[in-house]
Amino acid sequence: MPTFTDYIQKHKKRFLEELFSLIRIPSISADSAYTHHMEAAAKAVQAALKEVGCTHTELCATNGYPIVYGEKIVDPKLPTVLVYGHYDVQPPDPLDLWDNDPFDPVVKKTANHPEGAIFARGACDDKGQMFMHIKAMEVMEQNGGLPCNIKFMIEGEEEVGSDNLEDFVRANTKKLANDVILISDTGMLANDIPSITTGLRGLSYVEVELTGPNRDLHSGLYGGAVANPINILTQMIASLHDDDNHITIPGFYDKVAGLSREERDEMATIPFSLEAYQKALDIESVHGEEGYTTLERKSIRPTLDVNGIWGGYTGEGAKTVIASKAYAKISMRLVPNQKSDEITALFTKHFMSLAPKGVRVKVTPHHGGEAYVMHSDGLEFQAARKAYLETFGKAPLPMRDGGSIPIVALFEETLKSKTILMGFGLDSDAIHSPNEHFGVFNFLKGIETIPHFYHHFTQLFQENR
């Protein structure tokens, strides 16, 4: 098997500069003001795929932003790996909490990244991790060629729910046919403790709106006499958890798939320092559902969190008003057997029942997806394990992730293939937050590890035909 380290080190500076060029495009899918930047990012990804050797590329139109497709078919008899990623990013707000321009990447050393980390929006989620796969193809092409067929499907709407991806996948099953799907949109435990994500939570995301009086009112003239939507909204939200931090929505836990005592004991062996966790977040104590550890709360248990809440006057100084409206955005992370549409319906029914007379409630579902669990006995896991052994010098630990990639369950349903989640980010990389970053070590180690996965998967695939 070829060694790739020398080539990567020789071209390290260029790899980083190319990634920086992609990061500088503010491809924010949530804001229509950035539509032309989204289109520019899609074209940049397509150009990069052509540059590394894809013999066919195209921008596939959707009802939203285009999906970038690329492929190189070496031999139809060889296995095919489909790489999924996304070129859109989260909005950078709040801008005043960034130490640098979020779209002008800088490299700085941190405690977790002594070799330096790339600070920028999208550095880890997902431009840096997606771009590893493009550069991994270059590494293989320049050092012996591809051992199998490769396809890329890079979308532009992951951060807003991938609303158009399902239609695209269902309409293009032949184009996307593969033997395994490879994704790097997750993380690992630490730079010296590699891990492979074997489970993802599902998601139900809603927005709620409460309306009281037909206009904003003077709080002196009307205070105490009419329902205040902001007061009531906070009361309703507070009631969604009990004193043990269990979610109070009737039926919410009915289909939750719990882990056995043996599985929980195995999970407890994963290296985890509660003290370091609290220190990294600058908190005095953890908080969560009674009866579960922090690792379990953030991976195998369902949750309900308010992601944003607003209403009334929030400018400088004082304005004594009772707002006509109040709003909140709420996400629920789901575990196996919970169905996102069922949970959304349960939430809607319960939340509307909480409202007293004097306010009107509107619940708007945004997007959702199902949980996913993979097993460690498949060829894809075995191949990934061998790849990590070669590049990290130790076997990766299997671990559940608390995040959601809703399309993974869709892929298995429609394309009939398994997904391997080889993420190289760290929990401390602040994805979705100000000062998001991605270690230079992690970026380069991903480029080094991914080609080994291709070689081992091809070998195991042929041995097991």
C-alpha positions, 0 to 999 in steps of 0.5 A, a space after each residue: 500500500 502506498 505511503 502518503 505522508 511525504 506528499 501531504 507534507 510537501 503540499 501542506 501549505 498549498 492544501 491550506 491555502 486552497 481551503 482558505 480560499 473556499 472558507 473566504 466565500 461566505 456561503 450562508 444558506 440560511 440568509 437569501 442575501 448570500 445567494 450569490 456566495 452560495 453559487 460561488 461556493 458550489 462552483 469552487 467545489 466543482 472546480 476543485 473536484 475537476 482539479 483533483 481528477 474527477 472525470 465528470 462533474 456537474 452542478 445539479 439544480 434543486 429547488 434550493 441551492 445546487 448539489 455538486 456532483 463529481 465522479 471517477 469510475 476506475 472499473 465498474 467491477 470495483 467497489 464504489 465509495 460515495 462521499 457526502 459533505 456540504 459547502 454551506 455554513 452557519 451564520 457567524 452571528 454574534 460577530 462581536 464575539 469573534 476574535 477575527 473576521 469569521 470569513 478571513 481564516 487565521 491559524 492560532 495555537 490552542 491547548 488542544 491544537 498546539 500545532 495550530 488551528 484554523 479559526 473561521 466559520 466553516 473551518 470544521 463544519 463542514 468545509 475543512 472536513 469536506 475538503 479533506 476528501 477532495 485532497 485525499 483523492 489528489 493524494 491517491 491520484 498522485 501516488 498510485 491512483 484510485 483503488 476503487 471508484 469514487 463519487 462526490 455529492 456535496 450539498 448546499 442546504 445541510 445547515 437549513 435542513 437539507 429540504 431538497 436532498 431527499 428528492 434529489 437522492 430518490 430521483 438519482 438512485 442510479 447516479 448515486 449507486 454505491 457500496 458505502 457512503 463516507 462522511 466526515 461531519 462528526 468528530 473524535 475524542 481527542 487527537 491522541 484518542 481516535 474514534 468512529 461515530 457509530 450513532 447519531 441522534 435524530 432531530 425535530 426543529 420547530 418555531 413557536 409564536 405567541 400573540 397577545 394584544 393587537 399591538 405593543 402596549 404601554 406597560 404602565 397603562 396595561 400591565 397586569 390587565 392583559 396577558 404578556 406574551 413574553 411572560 407566558 412564553 417563558 412559563 410555557 417553555 419552563 414547564 417542558 421539563 420537570 425537576 428531574 429534567 425529564 421532558 414533560 410532553 405526553 408520549 415523548 418517551 414512549 418509543 425511546 430505545 434504551 441501552 442495556 446495562 452492558 452497553 452503558 457499562 461499555 460506554 462508561 469505559 470511554 475516556 472522559 474527564 468531567 473536570 476538563 469538560 467543565 473547565 473547557 466550558 467555564 461552568 461549575 457543574 453539569 446539568 441534565 436528565 436525572 439518572 444518566 451520566 454526562 456522556 449518556 445525556 449528550 449522546 443516547 438520551 433525547 433532549 429539548 432545548 430552546 435555541 433562540 427566544 425574542 420579543 419586545 424591546 431589546 435595544 439600548 436603554 429602556 422602553 416600557 412596553 408589553 409586546 404583542 408577540 413573542 417567539 422561540 426556536 426549539 430543537 429536540 434531539 431524538 434517539 432510535 425509534 423516535 420518529 421526528 414527525 411524530 415528536 413534532 406532532 406531540 410537541 405541537 399538541 402539548 404546547 398549544 394546550 399550555 397556552 392560557 386564554 388571552 394569547 394565541 399560539 402558532 407552531 411552525 415545524 422547520 425540519 427534522 430527521 431520524 436517528 441512526 445507529 451502525 454496527 461495528 462488524 461491517 466491512 466499512 467499520 473494519 476498513 476504517 479501523 485498519 486505516 486509523 491503526 495505520 495513521 494514528 498507531 491505535 485502534 479507534 473507539 466506537 462512540 455515539 454522537 449527540 449531533 444529527 445528520 438526518 440524511 444518513 437514515 435516508 441514504 440507507 433507506 433509498 440507496 440501500 448502503 451503509 454509512 461510515 462516519 469518519 470525523 476528525 474534529 474535536 468537541 472543543 472546536 466550537 462549531 456553530 459558535 463564534 471562533 469555530 476552528 479546526 486543527 491543522 493536525 486534524 485536517 492533515 491527518 484526515 487527508 492521510 487516513 482517508 486514502 487508507 480507508 479506500 484501500 482497506 475497503 476495496 481489499 475487504 470488499 473483494 475478499 468478501 464477494 
